[in-house]
């Protein structure tokens, strides 16, 4: 090979690499996001490029410390087609996304992802993700009582708080508030518990504790056994802001268009 031929060959290789790197159809992996519930792991792998949407991502997982990998469904290719500015999402959501289901609570899993695109841009990532443990009622807190009313009371069985507003004002993280039978209308829970110390509101068991609507505007809350019956609003329980670590257990929703809106 003479010098001119060698220079031409190198130029062709460099030009080919540059064209491949700039290909709008070649996938370029970006940030990986993972989430977990009690029994599942959610995966969002941000990408750029892949304008023709033919990138694929294989998913495998195993419990940490074990040998065998298990196959999950491939990630699904999604994007918002430029709607990012309209829906005020936290990022453009150009990604591959999916879930691993039917996992054990409170368990660490290794997740292996293999991204490939016929147009170029293959990548491999491994992540360690733990599912959430089963929530447990707090220990050592007070047990307080509340009945419908407009204020007053001290939270005892003989002198229960008159209304949830009074009960919430006096409550501390780790307390269990027993909600007695009656009509409580619309109420906003805006006083938080703490991590490991839920603020608990549980039906007392002497009849339905009925609400028209509940707004959850605080984290580390536990709501159990309450009844929600539709009033004027088509929404039963709504989140306000971004509350975290909220347990909704054995509650009943009647007549709503949207029972729970997060």
C-alpha positions as CSV (number, residue, x, y, z in Angstrom):
1,X,0.0,0.0,0.0
2,X,1.5,3.4,-1.0
3,X,1.3,6.5,1.2
4,X,-1.5,8.0,-0.8
5,X,-3.7,4.9,-0.5
6,X,-3.0,4.6,3.2
7,X,-4.0,8.3,3.8
8,X,-7.2,7.8,1.7
9,X,-8.1,4.6,3.7
10,X,-7.6,6.4,7.0
11,X,-9.7,9.3,5.9
12,X,-12.5,6.9,4.9
13,X,-12.4,5.2,8.3
14,X,-12.4,8.6,10.1
15,X,-15.2,9.9,7.9
16,X,-17.3,6.7,8.4
17,X,-16.8,6.9,12.2
18,X,-17.9,10.6,12.2
19,X,-21.0,9.9,10.2
20,X,-21.9,6.9,12.4
21,X,-21.5,9.0,15.6
22,X,-23.7,11.7,14.2
23,X,-26.4,9.5,12.9
24,X,-29.8,10.6,14.1
25,X,-30.9,6.9,14.1
26,X,-28.0,5.7,16.3
27,X,-29.0,5.5,20.0
28,X,-27.0,7.4,22.6
29,X,-27.6,6.2,26.2
30,X,-28.0,8.8,28.9
31,X,-29.1,8.7,32.5
32,X,-30.6,5.5,34.0
33,X,-33.4,5.9,36.6
34,X,-34.7,3.1,38.8
35,X,-37.7,3.0,41.2
36,X,-39.1,0.3,43.5
37,X,-42.3,-0.8,45.1
38,X,-42.9,-3.7,47.4
39,X,-43.1,-6.2,44.5
40,X,-41.7,-4.5,41.5
41,X,-38.8,-2.4,40.0
42,X,-39.3,0.3,37.5
43,X,-36.7,1.2,35.0
44,X,-36.3,4.4,32.8
45,X,-33.2,4.6,30.6
46,X,-33.0,8.1,29.0
47,X,-31.6,8.2,25.4
48,X,-31.0,10.6,22.6
49,X,-30.9,9.8,18.9
50,X,-32.8,6.7,17.8
51,X,-35.1,8.8,15.6
52,X,-36.5,5.7,14.0
53,X,-37.3,4.1,17.3
54,X,-35.7,0.7,16.6
55,X,-33.4,0.5,19.7
56,X,-34.1,-2.4,22.0
57,X,-33.1,-3.2,25.6
58,X,-32.9,-6.7,27.0
59,X,-33.6,-7.0,30.8
60,X,-32.3,-9.6,33.2
61,X,-32.3,-9.7,37.0
62,X,-31.3,-11.8,39.9
63,X,-31.5,-11.7,43.7
64,X,-28.2,-10.3,45.0
65,X,-25.9,-13.1,45.9
66,X,-27.4,-15.7,43.6
67,X,-26.0,-17.1,40.3
68,X,-28.8,-17.5,37.9
69,X,-30.1,-14.6,35.8
70,X,-33.8,-14.4,35.0
71,X,-35.3,-12.8,31.9
72,X,-37.8,-9.9,32.2
73,X,-39.7,-8.2,29.4
74,X,-37.7,-5.9,27.2
75,X,-37.9,-2.2,27.9
76,X,-40.5,-0.4,25.8
77,X,-39.5,2.5,23.6
78,X,-41.4,5.7,24.4
79,X,-41.2,9.5,24.1
80,X,-43.5,12.4,24.3
81,X,-42.9,13.6,20.7
82,X,-42.1,17.2,21.8
83,X,-44.9,17.6,24.4
84,X,-42.4,18.2,27.1
85,X,-43.1,21.9,27.3
86,X,-46.8,21.4,27.5
87,X,-47.1,18.9,30.3
88,X,-44.4,20.4,32.5
89,X,-42.7,17.0,33.0
90,X,-39.5,16.9,34.9
91,X,-37.5,15.9,31.7
92,X,-38.3,15.2,28.0
93,X,-39.0,11.5,28.6
94,X,-37.3,10.2,25.5
95,X,-36.4,6.7,26.9
96,X,-36.8,3.0,27.1
97,X,-38.9,2.0,30.1
98,X,-40.4,-1.0,31.8
99,X,-40.9,-3.0,35.0
100,X,-39.7,-6.2,36.7
101,X,-42.7,-7.7,38.5
102,X,-43.5,-10.2,41.2
103,X,-40.5,-9.6,43.4
104,X,-40.0,-10.1,47.1
105,X,-40.3,-7.1,49.4
106,X,-37.2,-5.8,51.1
107,X,-34.8,-7.6,48.8
108,X,-31.8,-6.4,46.8
109,X,-31.7,-7.3,43.1
110,X,-29.1,-6.9,40.4
111,X,-30.5,-5.7,37.2
112,X,-28.6,-6.1,33.9
113,X,-29.6,-4.1,30.8
114,X,-28.3,-4.6,27.3
115,X,-29.1,-1.8,24.9
116,X,-28.7,-2.4,21.2
117,X,-29.6,-0.5,18.0
118,X,-29.0,-1.7,14.4
119,X,-27.9,1.8,13.6
120,X,-25.2,1.8,16.4
121,X,-24.8,2.8,20.0
122,X,-24.9,-0.4,22.0
123,X,-24.4,-0.2,25.7
124,X,-24.6,-2.3,28.9
125,X,-25.5,-1.2,32.4
126,X,-25.9,-3.1,35.7
127,X,-27.8,-1.6,38.7
128,X,-28.4,-2.7,42.2
129,X,-32.0,-2.0,43.3
130,X,-33.8,-2.9,46.5
131,X,-37.6,-3.4,46.7
132,X,-39.4,-1.6,49.5
133,X,-39.9,-3.5,52.8
134,X,-43.4,-4.2,54.0
135,X,-44.6,-1.1,56.1
136,X,-45.2,-1.8,59.7
137,X,-47.2,0.2,62.3
138,X,-45.1,2.3,64.6
139,X,-44.4,1.1,68.1
140,X,-44.3,3.2,71.3
141,X,-46.5,6.1,70.2
142,X,-49.7,7.2,71.8
143,X,-53.2,5.9,70.9
144,X,-55.6,8.8,70.5
145,X,-59.3,9.0,69.7
146,X,-61.3,11.3,67.5
147,X,-65.0,11.8,66.7
148,X,-66.8,14.3,64.3
149,X,-66.9,17.8,65.8
150,X,-65.7,21.3,65.6
151,X,-62.8,21.4,68.0
152,X,-61.9,20.5,71.6
153,X,-61.3,17.2,73.4
154,X,-58.1,15.7,74.7
155,X,-57.9,12.5,72.6
156,X,-58.8,10.0,75.4
157,X,-61.6,7.5,75.1
158,X,-63.7,9.6,77.6
159,X,-62.9,12.9,75.9
160,X,-61.9,12.2,72.3
161,X,-60.8,15.0,70.0
162,X,-63.8,16.8,68.4
163,X,-62.9,16.7,64.7
164,X,-59.8,15.7,62.8
165,X,-58.5,19.2,62.8
166,X,-58.0,19.1,66.5
167,X,-56.6,15.6,66.4
168,X,-54.1,16.4,63.7
169,X,-52.9,19.5,65.5
170,X,-52.1,17.5,68.6
171,X,-50.6,14.4,66.8
172,X,-47.0,13.4,66.8
173,X,-45.0,11.0,64.6
174,X,-45.7,7.5,65.8
175,X,-49.2,8.2,67.1
176,X,-52.1,6.0,66.2
177,X,-55.4,8.0,65.9
178,X,-58.5,5.9,66.1
179,X,-61.2,7.5,63.9
180,X,-64.7,6.7,65.3
181,X,-67.9,6.4,63.3
182,X,-69.4,9.4,61.8
183,X,-69.3,11.9,58.9
184,X,-66.0,13.8,58.5
185,X,-66.7,15.6,55.2
186,X,-63.6,16.8,53.2
187,X,-60.3,16.8,55.1
188,X,-56.6,17.6,54.3
189,X,-53.9,15.6,56.0
190,X,-51.0,18.1,56.0
191,X,-49.0,17.1,59.1
192,X,-46.3,14.5,58.4
193,X,-45.0,11.6,60.3
194,X,-41.3,10.6,60.1
195,X,-39.4,7.9,58.4
196,X,-40.1,4.7,60.4
197,X,-42.7,6.6,62.5
198,X,-45.9,6.9,60.5
199,X,-48.7,9.1,61.7
200,X,-51.6,6.6,61.6
201,X,-55.3,7.3,61.1
202,X,-57.2,4.0,61.5
203,X,-61.0,3.3,61.7
204,X,-61.9,2.6,65.3
205,X,-64.2,-0.3,64.3
206,X,-67.4,1.1,65.9
207,X,-69.0,2.0,62.5
208,X,-68.1,3.6,59.2
209,X,-65.8,6.7,59.4
210,X,-67.0,8.4,56.3
211,X,-65.3,11.1,54.2
212,X,-66.4,12.9,51.0
213,X,-62.8,13.6,49.9
214,X,-59.3,13.3,51.4
215,X,-56.3,15.4,50.4
216,X,-52.9,13.9,51.3
217,X,-50.4,16.8,51.5
218,X,-47.8,15.2,53.9
219,X,-45.4,12.3,53.9
220,X,-45.2,9.2,56.2
221,X,-48.9,8.8,56.7
222,X,-50.9,5.6,57.2
223,X,-54.7,5.6,56.4
224,X,-56.6,2.4,57.1
225,X,-60.2,1.3,57.1
226,X,-61.7,4.6,56.1
227,X,-64.8,5.0,53.9
228,X,-64.9,7.5,51.1
229,X,-68.3,8.3,49.5
230,X,-68.6,10.6,46.6
231,X,-69.9,14.1,47.3
232,X,-69.6,17.0,44.8
233,X,-66.0,16.1,43.7
234,X,-65.5,13.2,41.3
235,X,-62.2,12.6,43.1
236,X,-61.9,10.5,46.3
237,X,-58.3,10.7,47.6
238,X,-55.9,13.2,46.0
239,X,-52.2,13.9,46.6
240,X,-51.1,17.5,46.9
241,X,-47.5,18.3,46.3
242,X,-45.3,15.3,46.3
243,X,-46.0,13.3,49.5
244,X,-43.9,10.2,50.0
245,X,-44.2,6.9,51.9
246,X,-48.0,7.0,52.3
247,X,-49.9,3.8,53.2
248,X,-53.5,3.5,52.0
249,X,-54.8,0.2,53.4
250,X,-58.3,-1.4,53.5
251,X,-60.1,1.8,52.6
252,X,-63.3,1.7,50.7
253,X,-64.2,4.1,47.8
254,X,-67.8,4.5,46.6
255,X,-69.1,6.2,43.5
256,X,-66.0,8.1,42.4
257,X,-64.8,8.7,38.9
258,X,-61.2,8.8,40.1
259,X,-60.8,7.0,43.5
260,X,-57.1,7.8,44.0
261,X,-55.4,10.6,42.1
262,X,-51.6,10.9,42.6
